[in-house]
Amino acid sequence: MKVYLLTNCGWKLFNVVPNSKELKKRNIRLGEGCVFGEMCSLGDNCRLGEGCSLGNRCVLGDNCRLGEGCSLGNGCVLGNGCVLGNGCVLGNECVLGNNCRLERSPLYIIGSCHLFCQYSKRKIKIGCYIKSVDKWLSTYKQIGKKAGYSKTEIKEYGLYLKLAKKLMK
């Protein structure tokens, strides 16, 4: 696999295999089955679990840790010290700042009316409203009617909320 690594003369393309001298020199560890797209860059002291997949032009800063089975879309950028839990999936061109920590993939759905996303460990944001999942489940039909959602759209967001409740346990 070909990976860009930082050298004294800037970023340099290396053809590396797990446990190669170049990786050991930079204290980079790759789990079995890692796959890299074209022109990926890894900082020093990175750890990637088994089965990680990085799309084209992904950049990982120093000291990044990816759990098993993580998947990054094309053009993702992780700042120094980022930590992703097992199975995290980030879409194309996702950017995480330094020391960002995700235990699991954030819930992020582009709904037919408004964005639906996990705002915190226990809260969901739909449009500009932020509520706990349980509060949403008890009020989403009324809020949807008030906002002019059709019956189909209200049902759609109800399904998203039920999914979120399962995922956030």
C-alpha positions, -999 to 999 in steps of 0.1 A, spaced: 0 0 0 12 35 -7 9 61 21 23 96 25 45 100 57 61 131 70 98 133 66 124 160 73 119 172 36 81 173 39 55 146 30 69 117 10 51 87 -6 61 53 7 51 19 -4 46 2 30 34 -31 44 23 -36 81 54 -37 104 77 -21 78 108 -3 90 93 31 79 62 25 100 82 13 130 104 43 127 73 66 130 56 43 156 27 37 133 7 5 138 -17 -9 112 -41 -37 120 -46 -66 96 -67 -58 65 -63 -20 65 -71 -5 31 -59 29 19 -71 50 -10 -48 71 -31 -27 99 -15 -35 92 22 -13 108 48 -5 94 83 11 114 111 35 98 136 23 75 164 -10 65 146 -28 33 155 -53 18 131 -73 -13 142 -81 -43 120 -101 -37 89 -99 1 88 -106 17 54 -95 52 44 -107 68 12 -86 88 -12 -67 118 2 -74 111 39 -51 129 63 -46 117 99 -26 139 123 -1 127 149 -13 103 176 -46 94 160 -63 61 171 -89 43 150 -107 13 164 -114 -19 144 -135 -15 113 -135 23 110 -142 37 76 -133 72 64 -147 86 32 -126 105 6 -109 136 18 -114 131 56 -91 151 78 -85 141 114 -65 165 136 -38 155 160 -49 131 188 -83 121 173 -98 89 186 -125 69 169 -142 39 185 -148 6 167 -169 7 136 -170 45 133 -180 57 98 -173 92 85 -186 105 52 -166 122 25 -147 154 35 -155 151 72 -131 172 92 -124 166 129 -104 190 150 -75 182 173 -83 157 201 -118 149 189 -132 117 204 -160 97 189 -170 65 207 -192 55 177 -205 71 145 -225 102 151 -262 99 139 -266 123 110 -295 121 86 -306 145 59 -343 142 62 -369 153 36 -376 185 56 -348 192 81 -315 178 93 -318 151 120 -286 147 141 -274 135 174 -266 167 193 -251 151 224 -251 117 241 -288 120 250 -302 147 227 -314 150 191 -316 181 170 -342 183 142 -340 216 124 -334 242 152 -351 222 180 -331 202 205 -347 177 228 -341 144 245 -351 114 224 -380 106 249 -393 141 247 -392 140 209 -410 107 209 -438 122 229 -441 154 209 -429 149 173 -464 145 158 -476 178 173 -444 196 164 -445 181 129 -481 192 123 -473 227 136 -443 229 112 -464 219 83 -450 184 78 -472 159 58 -483 127 74 -456 108 55 -429 133 67 -441 130 103 -439 92 100 -404 95 85 -391 115 115 -408 91 139 -388 62 124 -356 83 127 -364 89 164 -371 52 171 -338 43 154 -320 70 175 -334 56 207 -321 21 198 -286 34 188 -282 57 218 -288 30 245 
